[in-house]
Amino acid sequence: MSSYPNRIREIRKSKKKSGVQVAEFLGITPQFLYNIEKGSRTLNTEVASKLAEYFDVTVDYLLGRTEADDLQYPEWATSKDIRDFKTILEEDVPVMFDGVLISEDDKEKIKRVMEAMFWDAKKNKKD
């Protein structure tokens, strides 16, 4: 798995963005971004979220927790639809049923069902 400093630099370069452009969007100095990319500065939650939004990837992908941003999207989905969906999935809140905390495994199953429901609802709205 790629480390997040390498992943950030790779994404930035693949999107043909300069460090200055990205830093300006984030509201940080180019040196601060460079230090994040070198791994000499810790990436905080706020900057990670903004970077994921800027590059249109998940925070997990950005941080190198997954090797690919492998969620499947319908062909008709707009970039706003995808951002909306990613926002729903990235919310890290405890999920409970009848007062009992749901396991991570069951939480993942629920996310997949929600994914199918989300895309069905979006498609029906567009038809």
Disulfide bonds with the S-S distance in Angstrom:
none
